[in-house]
């Protein structure tokens, strides 16, 4: 099998290394991610996937809510109560 060397910045390398599964080569990880990105799913597929995602902690939910409120108030000019 022929190989090629590519250069990526350190942040991309770290992100790729974090996505790599145990025992998986970088080539296999990249191939898997490319194949996954090309899969087009339905809304039902997305909802099924989201069922496997753990819920946010209370702290993370509060942080996310604060960011949403801040962004909306900047866009609309007035704060909104999203609670």
CORSULDA-V891985 format. One record per run of one state. SS is the DSSP state (~ for helix, > for strand, _ for the rest). FROM is the first residue (numbers start at 1). TO is the last residue. If there is no record, write none. Layout:
BEGIN
SS:FROM:TO
SS:FROM:TO
END
This chain:
BEGIN
_:1:9
~:10:19
_:20:25
~:26:38
_:39:42
~:43:51
_:52:57
~:58:76
_:77:83
END
